[in-house]
Structures are given as structure tokens and as C-alpha cells.
Amino acid sequence: MDENTQQKRVLITGCSSGFGLYTAVEAAKAGYDVIATMRNLAKRGPLDVALDQAGVHATIDRLDVTEPDSITEITEKYKPIDILINNAGILIAGSILTLTDAEMRQVFETNYFGAVDIIRKVAPQMIESGGGRIINIASLAGLIGHMFNASYSASKHAMVGLSKSFRAELKPFNIKVVSIEPGYHKTEIIRANANVSENFYDPTSVMCDYNKGFLRLMLDEIVPRAGESSDVVKKIIEAMQTDNPKSHYVIGKDAWFVMMVRRLGLIGLLEKKAYRKLSTATRREKKRADAKRNARKRKS
């Protein structure tokens, strides 16, 4: 901990769980003045516990990134902000054919437009102060796409593009913009906080069986192999502390593997493998559902 670090204020969105929660704790431990925000303060319990266990303090406040008035209130209340971490995000799983317009817009309002609105409020403060740092939590899905998570993937593609564009625009003002691009890691966005589309289980949809197959694939193969959140948080703290952070950080064995495959021009083979796994999971899930249905019929 040094004197300069102690004086820096960091605003973090989406701190009720996952990367946001852990980053708030680690940043507080590193000596930053942490403003940890979340949409629903009723969910602050885990963060309070984690801060208490670490023996550190952070200011916890409400911020809904989809509400312009909420953004204005927070950014004015805590200015000047030295470091902004755009972490708030949601995922609504399901084929693009089953997601509603409202669901797709909800994902973009949270994952992309919310970040844009906060940046537009905070960046002028940083310019006036002579510099700052903006760290956007994107995703591997924002680099290569992700089946049955098209709206999430598209919003993260937008976040990556936003970071690249703002980085060039804000460079003259000593504002460094960083994009964090993790693969699968153990956070609530792929567990308790995961959402499925309104029409996910609609039996009339041609995508219904594939939706369920994808969910089975996630539960059986992807979630158990997800990396540790601490790996991502370490990189976020590194991006906060180092004088010259990288423009982006790809994090996780799965992410590095996919990026290597893409560089070799073999992404088509990876997509074929993913499709085979999806087809297998879909058939197994259908058999499982048929077996349960037949068992119920026999009991009745």
C-alpha cells in the first residue's frame, strides 16, 4: 500500500457477487477508496461479510446502470473518480430465436449502454483531474461469439469495440482504457444468477430441445471446468496498479486455447466440435426427459 494508492477512488459496478464483489475486496485491501455499487442493496450481505473477513472497508451504495438518474446521482456524489470498473452485467440464455425483443434489449441496456452512460459521466471528471483509468469487463464471448448466448455475446462484442474506440479518443487526456476478456470462470452469472429466456422451454419452438441440450452441456461440462475468479481479479488489480496496463487481458486456459485456435485459422473445427457436443447433450437430455415422462405415466 502506498500513499498514491490510498488517495485513489475506484467506482465498481455490479458488486453483489462475482468479479465485482471480489475486486471490491481486493481493491480495498490494496488501499484504494472503494465505492462498491449494486442494483439491489438487499443483496449486499455477501460483500459485507467478505469485507469484514478481510478486515477492510468499502462504501456500498445503490447504482442501477439502466437508470440515467441513478448514474448521475452516484457519479456526482463520489466525484472525482480516478478509476472506473464497468463490471455490471447479465446473461439471458437461449437461442436468438427464442429470446424476446425485451430480453435482448435488457441485456444491452445493462451490459453495454449502462457502461457507455457511466463513462460519459466519469470521463469528463478524469479529463479535468488530468487522467484516470477505465476498466471494462468484457468476455471471451465478445471475441469469438457464443452459441445460445447471442445477446450476451453481442453486448460483449460491443464492449470490446467500445474499449478500442474510447482508448484512442481518450489517450490525449492521459486516460487509459482496458478491456478484460475472461473465459469461463466460477461466478454467479453462470450459476445462481444465470437466467434463461422466457420462451426457453416453449415446446412449439424448433429450438426447445437444443436450448435444453445446451443447458445440460453447461451444467455437465462447462461449469465444473470453469476457472477460479481470483485469476481474473488479480488481472483487474494489475490493470489498476501498473503504470502502463495492456490494452486488453485475455484470461483463462480456455480463452487462450480458443484464441490460439483462431490465430491458426481453425475456428471452424472448434465450432464443429461444439456442435457435436451440443447434439450429444441434446439427445441425452431428450432421452432423460422421455424416461421421466414414461415413469410418471407408469405411476399414474
One Martini backbone bead per residue (centre of mass of N, CA, C, O) as a GRO file, in nm:
protein
  300
    1MET     BB    1   0.095   0.036   0.025
    2ASP     BB    2   0.039   0.368  -0.090
    3GLU     BB    3  -0.026   0.696  -0.108
    4ASN     BB    4  -0.150   0.701  -0.395
    5THR     BB    5  -0.351   0.469  -0.357
    6GLN     BB    6  -0.516   0.589  -0.118
    7GLN     BB    7  -0.626   0.839  -0.307
    8LYS     BB    8  -0.782   0.640  -0.478
    9ARG     BB    9  -1.082   0.620  -0.665
   10VAL     BB   10  -1.319   0.345  -0.694
   11LEU     BB   11  -1.564   0.243  -0.931
   12ILE     BB   12  -1.801  -0.028  -0.890
   13THR     BB   13  -1.988  -0.253  -1.067
   14GLY     BB   14  -2.146  -0.528  -0.965
   15CYS     BB   15  -2.105  -0.623  -0.621
   16SER     BB   16  -2.289  -0.879  -0.525
   17SER     BB   17  -2.088  -1.047  -0.717
   18GLY     BB   18  -1.815  -1.179  -0.816
   19PHE     BB   19  -1.592  -0.973  -0.953
   20GLY     BB   20  -1.695  -0.726  -0.798
   21LEU     BB   21  -1.665  -0.828  -0.512
   22TYR     BB   22  -1.362  -0.916  -0.521
   23THR     BB   23  -1.250  -0.642  -0.616
   24ALA     BB   24  -1.339  -0.473  -0.378
   25VAL     BB   25  -1.169  -0.622  -0.169
   26GLU     BB   26  -0.884  -0.602  -0.305
   27ALA     BB   27  -0.881  -0.293  -0.329
   28ALA     BB   28  -0.905  -0.239  -0.027
   29LYS     BB   29  -0.642  -0.394   0.048
   30ALA     BB   30  -0.467  -0.191  -0.146
   31GLY     BB   31  -0.598   0.116  -0.056
   32TYR     BB   32  -0.855   0.191  -0.176
   33ASP     BB   33  -1.132   0.394  -0.259
   34VAL     BB   34  -1.429   0.220  -0.232
   35ILE     BB   35  -1.706   0.198  -0.468
   36ALA     BB   36  -1.969  -0.021  -0.413
   37THR     BB   37  -2.204  -0.140  -0.648
   38MET     BB   38  -2.572  -0.191  -0.674
   39ARG     BB   39  -2.900  -0.247  -0.747
   40ASN     BB   40  -2.940  -0.442  -0.480
   41LEU     BB   41  -2.902  -0.396  -0.138
   42ALA     BB   42  -3.015  -0.679  -0.040
   43LYS     BB   43  -2.725  -0.810  -0.171
   44ARG     BB   44  -2.480  -0.716   0.038
   45GLY     BB   45  -2.396  -0.941   0.236
   46PRO     BB   46  -2.144  -1.084   0.104
   47LEU     BB   47  -1.972  -0.825   0.103
   48ASP     BB   48  -1.972  -0.766   0.403
   49VAL     BB   49  -1.837  -1.029   0.484
   50ALA     BB   50  -1.577  -1.006   0.311
   51LEU     BB   51  -1.478  -0.741   0.438
   52ASP     BB   52  -1.470  -0.839   0.731
   53GLN     BB   53  -1.269  -1.077   0.685
   54ALA     BB   54  -1.046  -0.869   0.563
   55GLY     BB   55  -1.045  -0.589   0.726
   56VAL     BB   56  -1.225  -0.392   0.543
   57HIS     BB   57  -1.330  -0.101   0.346
   58ALA     BB   58  -1.649  -0.003   0.189
   59THR     BB   59  -1.854   0.170  -0.013
   60ILE     BB   60  -2.208   0.121  -0.024
   61ASP     BB   61  -2.417   0.144  -0.321
   62ARG     BB   62  -2.663   0.250  -0.535
   63LEU     BB   63  -2.671   0.108  -0.884
   64ASP     BB   64  -2.842   0.161  -1.191
   65VAL     BB   65  -2.736   0.136  -1.522
   66THR     BB   66  -3.047   0.184  -1.644
   67GLU     BB   67  -3.037   0.464  -1.472
   68PRO     BB   68  -2.960   0.785  -1.523
   69ASP     BB   69  -3.011   0.906  -1.238
   70SER     BB   70  -2.829   0.707  -1.087
   71ILE     BB   71  -2.567   0.784  -1.230
   72THR     BB   72  -2.562   1.084  -1.160
   73GLU     BB   73  -2.566   1.058  -0.853
   74ILE     BB   74  -2.303   0.890  -0.813
   75THR     BB   75  -2.095   1.062  -0.985
   76GLU     BB   76  -2.142   1.316  -0.804
   77LYS     BB   77  -2.103   1.208  -0.512
   78TYR     BB   78  -1.789   1.071  -0.593
   79LYS     BB   79  -1.638   1.303  -0.682
   80PRO     BB   80  -1.357   1.208  -0.795
   81ILE     BB   81  -1.284   0.957  -1.038
   82ASP     BB   82  -1.009   0.745  -1.111
   83ILE     BB   83  -1.166   0.459  -1.122
   84LEU     BB   84  -1.334   0.251  -1.363
   85ILE     BB   85  -1.559  -0.040  -1.321
   86ASN     BB   86  -1.721  -0.229  -1.568
   87ASN     BB   87  -1.927  -0.508  -1.445
   88ALA     BB   88  -2.205  -0.502  -1.507
   89GLY     BB   89  -2.416  -0.802  -1.566
   90ILE     BB   90  -2.602  -1.008  -1.802
   91LEU     BB   91  -2.771  -1.334  -1.861
   92ILE     BB   92  -2.963  -1.476  -2.142
   93ALA     BB   93  -3.055  -1.778  -2.222
   94GLY     BB   94  -3.076  -1.861  -2.568
   95SER     BB   95  -3.201  -1.854  -2.848
   96ILE     BB   96  -3.257  -1.607  -3.077
   97LEU     BB   97  -3.551  -1.738  -3.135
   98THR     BB   98  -3.646  -1.706  -2.810
   99LEU     BB   99  -3.585  -1.428  -2.771
  100THR     BB  100  -3.684  -1.134  -2.678
  101ASP     BB  101  -3.670  -0.807  -2.725
  102ALA     BB  102  -3.657  -0.730  -2.425
  103GLU     BB  103  -3.417  -0.914  -2.350
  104MET     BB  104  -3.207  -0.797  -2.544
  105ARG     BB  105  -3.228  -0.506  -2.433
  106GLN     BB  106  -3.153  -0.568  -2.141
  107VAL     BB  107  -2.865  -0.660  -2.195
  108PHE     BB  108  -2.769  -0.394  -2.333
  109GLU     BB  109  -2.840  -0.193  -2.108
  110THR     BB  110  -2.638  -0.324  -1.907
  111ASN     BB  111  -2.365  -0.411  -2.071
  112TYR     BB  112  -2.348  -0.128  -2.246
  113PHE     BB  113  -2.513   0.142  -2.197
  114GLY     BB  114  -2.432   0.171  -1.904
  115ALA     BB  115  -2.130   0.210  -1.956
  116VAL     BB  116  -2.153   0.455  -2.139
  117ASP     BB  117  -2.292   0.646  -1.935
  118ILE     BB  118  -2.067   0.644  -1.724
  119ILE     BB  119  -1.833   0.741  -1.898
  120ARG     BB  120  -1.973   1.019  -1.973
  121LYS     BB  121  -1.946   1.111  -1.667
  122VAL     BB  122  -1.638   1.043  -1.586
  123ALA     BB  123  -1.438   1.147  -1.802
  124PRO     BB  124  -1.454   1.456  -1.742
  125GLN     BB  125  -1.329   1.427  -1.462
  126MET     BB  126  -1.057   1.310  -1.561
  127ILE     BB  127  -0.976   1.545  -1.739
  128GLU     BB  128  -0.975   1.757  -1.508
  129SER     BB  129  -0.758   1.575  -1.334
  130GLY     BB  130  -0.545   1.441  -1.565
  131GLY     BB  131  -0.684   1.150  -1.534
  132GLY     BB  132  -0.722   0.779  -1.579
  133ARG     BB  133  -0.936   0.476  -1.542
  134ILE     BB  134  -1.077   0.221  -1.765
  135ILE     BB  135  -1.256  -0.086  -1.683
  136ASN     BB  136  -1.368  -0.346  -1.894
  137ILE     BB  137  -1.593  -0.614  -1.866
  138ALA     BB  138  -1.583  -0.865  -2.066
  139SER     BB  139  -1.526  -1.136  -2.311
  140LEU     BB  140  -1.475  -1.407  -2.499
  141ALA     BB  141  -1.760  -1.371  -2.634
  142GLY     BB  142  -1.648  -1.086  -2.761
  143LEU     BB  143  -1.450  -1.248  -2.979
  144ILE     BB  144  -1.628  -1.531  -3.088
  145GLY     BB  145  -1.873  -1.616  -2.948
  146HIS     BB  146  -2.207  -1.771  -2.840
  147MET     BB  147  -2.401  -2.014  -2.804
  148PHE     BB  148  -2.710  -1.927  -2.659
  149ASN     BB  149  -2.556  -1.612  -2.622
  150ALA     BB  150  -2.596  -1.371  -2.826
  151SER     BB  151  -2.659  -1.114  -2.660
  152TYR     BB  152  -2.414  -1.127  -2.479
  153SER     BB  153  -2.199  -1.139  -2.698
  154ALA     BB  154  -2.277  -0.875  -2.842
  155SER     BB  155  -2.232  -0.689  -2.594
  156LYS     BB  156  -1.923  -0.766  -2.572
  157HIS     BB  157  -1.840  -0.675  -2.846
  158ALA     BB  158  -1.918  -0.383  -2.790
  159MET     BB  159  -1.719  -0.345  -2.552
  160VAL     BB  160  -1.463  -0.389  -2.713
  161GLY     BB  161  -1.512  -0.161  -2.918
  162LEU     BB  162  -1.532   0.064  -2.713
  163SER     BB  163  -1.248   0.038  -2.596
  164LYS     BB  164  -1.091   0.095  -2.858
  165SER     BB  165  -1.213   0.376  -2.912
  166PHE     BB  166  -1.169   0.523  -2.636
  167ARG     BB  167  -0.866   0.488  -2.618
  168ALA     BB  168  -0.802   0.689  -2.849
  169GLU     BB  169  -0.971   0.937  -2.751
  170LEU     BB  170  -0.833   0.946  -2.439
  171LYS     BB  171  -0.521   0.963  -2.459
  172PRO     BB  172  -0.469   1.284  -2.446
  173PHE     BB  173  -0.587   1.259  -2.121
  174ASN     BB  174  -0.465   1.017  -1.956
  175ILE     BB  175  -0.663   0.776  -2.042
  176LYS     BB  176  -0.702   0.442  -1.956
  177VAL     BB  177  -0.812   0.162  -2.155
  178VAL     BB  178  -0.956  -0.153  -2.046
  179SER     BB  179  -0.983  -0.501  -2.140
  180ILE     BB  180  -1.163  -0.774  -2.004
  181GLU     BB  181  -1.119  -1.139  -2.119
  182PRO     BB  182  -1.286  -1.393  -2.011
  183GLY     BB  183  -1.358  -1.688  -1.953
  184TYR     BB  184  -1.452  -1.936  -1.773
  185HIS     BB  185  -1.589  -1.863  -1.447
  186LYS     BB  186  -1.658  -1.861  -1.101
  187THR     BB  187  -1.975  -1.733  -1.128
  188GLU     BB  188  -2.311  -1.632  -1.103
  189ILE     BB  189  -2.370  -1.599  -1.416
  190ILE     BB  190  -2.340  -1.942  -1.434
  191ARG     BB  191  -2.551  -1.974  -1.196
  192ALA     BB  192  -2.760  -1.823  -0.993
  193ASN     BB  193  -2.776  -1.565  -1.212
  194ALA     BB  194  -2.893  -1.726  -1.422
  195ASN     BB  195  -3.076  -1.695  -1.731
  196VAL     BB  196  -3.371  -1.767  -1.904
  197SER     BB  197  -3.577  -1.755  -2.140
  198GLU     BB  198  -3.912  -1.730  -2.171
  199ASN     BB  199  -3.892  -1.956  -2.433
  200PHE     BB  200  -3.702  -2.198  -2.363
  201TYR     BB  201  -3.962  -2.425  -2.307
  202ASP     BB  202  -4.097  -2.412  -2.580
  203PRO     BB  203  -4.246  -2.672  -2.757
  204THR     BB  204  -4.291  -2.506  -3.040
  205SER     BB  205  -3.995  -2.483  -3.065
  206VAL     BB  206  -3.717  -2.575  -3.253
  207MET     BB  207  -3.513  -2.497  -2.990
  208CYS     BB  208  -3.582  -2.648  -2.730
  209ASP     BB  209  -3.388  -2.895  -2.724
  210TYR     BB  210  -3.129  -2.721  -2.756
  211ASN     BB  211  -3.155  -2.557  -2.505
  212LYS     BB  212  -3.143  -2.803  -2.310
  213GLY     BB  213  -2.872  -2.911  -2.415
  214PHE     BB  214  -2.705  -2.667  -2.339
  215LEU     BB  215  -2.760  -2.672  -2.035
  216ARG     BB  216  -2.636  -2.952  -1.992
  217LEU     BB  217  -2.354  -2.877  -2.094
  218MET     BB  218  -2.297  -2.666  -1.881
  219LEU     BB  219  -2.339  -2.844  -1.621
  220ASP     BB  220  -2.139  -3.091  -1.706
  221GLU     BB  221  -1.873  -2.923  -1.847
  222ILE     BB  222  -1.830  -2.611  -1.792
  223VAL     BB  223  -1.867  -2.533  -1.493
  224PRO     BB  224  -1.662  -2.746  -1.364
  225ARG     BB  225  -1.413  -2.602  -1.552
  226ALA     BB  226  -1.396  -2.347  -1.429
  227GLY     BB  227  -1.236  -2.092  -1.323
  228GLU     BB  228  -1.092  -1.874  -1.107
  229SER     BB  229  -1.172  -1.561  -1.001
  230SER     BB  230  -0.889  -1.471  -0.894
  231ASP     BB  231  -0.749  -1.446  -1.172
  232VAL     BB  232  -0.910  -1.197  -1.264
  233VAL     BB  233  -0.865  -1.005  -1.023
  234LYS     BB  234  -0.560  -0.980  -1.054
  235LYS     BB  235  -0.578  -0.834  -1.332
  236ILE     BB  236  -0.741  -0.594  -1.240
  237ILE     BB  237  -0.535  -0.491  -1.033
  238GLU     BB  238  -0.307  -0.463  -1.235
  239ALA     BB  239  -0.459  -0.252  -1.416
  240MET     BB  240  -0.467  -0.041  -1.179
  241GLN     BB  241  -0.142  -0.026  -1.096
  242THR     BB  242  -0.010  -0.006  -1.352
  243ASP     BB  243   0.127   0.228  -1.557
  244ASN     BB  244   0.115   0.013  -1.825
  245PRO     BB  245  -0.137  -0.118  -1.943
  246LYS     BB  246  -0.298  -0.318  -2.117
  247SER     BB  247  -0.550  -0.315  -2.345
  248HIS     BB  248  -0.570  -0.637  -2.292
  249TYR     BB  249  -0.715  -0.934  -2.117
  250VAL     BB  250  -0.662  -1.272  -2.145
  251ILE     BB  251  -0.849  -1.521  -1.950
  252GLY     BB  252  -0.765  -1.842  -1.952
  253LYS     BB  253  -0.730  -2.145  -2.093
  254ASP     BB  254  -0.972  -2.135  -2.286
  255ALA     BB  255  -0.907  -1.861  -2.411
  256TRP     BB  256  -0.622  -1.924  -2.521
  257PHE     BB  257  -0.704  -2.160  -2.698
  258VAL     BB  258  -0.904  -2.011  -2.882
  259MET     BB  259  -0.704  -1.794  -2.983
  260MET     BB  260  -0.511  -1.995  -3.116
  261VAL     BB  261  -0.716  -2.118  -3.312
  262ARG     BB  262  -0.778  -1.854  -3.457
  263ARG     BB  263  -0.487  -1.791  -3.558
  264LEU     BB  264  -0.488  -2.078  -3.724
  265GLY     BB  265  -0.778  -2.109  -3.867
  266LEU     BB  266  -0.970  -2.329  -3.664
  267ILE     BB  267  -1.265  -2.244  -3.576
  268GLY     BB  268  -1.439  -2.447  -3.738
  269LEU     BB  269  -1.357  -2.698  -3.572
  270LEU     BB  270  -1.465  -2.594  -3.302
  271GLU     BB  271  -1.761  -2.571  -3.393
  272LYS     BB  272  -1.799  -2.871  -3.459
  273LYS     BB  273  -1.743  -2.972  -3.173
  274ALA     BB  274  -1.969  -2.814  -3.036
  275TYR     BB  275  -2.200  -2.943  -3.198
  276ARG     BB  276  -2.154  -3.235  -3.109
  277LYS     BB  277  -2.197  -3.183  -2.809
  278LEU     BB  278  -2.481  -3.070  -2.837
  279SER     BB  279  -2.613  -3.317  -2.969
  280THR     BB  280  -2.553  -3.513  -2.740
  281ALA     BB  281  -2.693  -3.354  -2.511
  282THR     BB  282  -2.973  -3.346  -2.646
  283ARG     BB  283  -3.025  -3.651  -2.659
  284ARG     BB  284  -2.991  -3.707  -2.354
  285GLU     BB  285  -3.211  -3.511  -2.255
  286LYS     BB  286  -3.443  -3.645  -2.409
  287LYS     BB  287  -3.422  -3.923  -2.278
  288ARG     BB  288  -3.460  -3.825  -1.990
  289ALA     BB  289  -3.741  -3.701  -2.034
  290ASP     BB  290  -3.879  -3.961  -2.139
  291ALA     BB  291  -3.829  -4.132  -1.886
  292LYS     BB  292  -3.991  -3.954  -1.690
  293ARG     BB  293  -4.259  -3.962  -1.841
  294ASN     BB  294  -4.294  -4.276  -1.832
  295ALA     BB  295  -4.286  -4.300  -1.523
  296ARG     BB  296  -4.541  -4.132  -1.469
  297LYS     BB  297  -4.736  -4.311  -1.631
  298ARG     BB  298  -4.697  -4.570  -1.463
  299LYS     BB  299  -4.799  -4.447  -1.190
  300SER     BB  300  -5.089  -4.363  -1.316
   0.00000   0.00000   0.00000
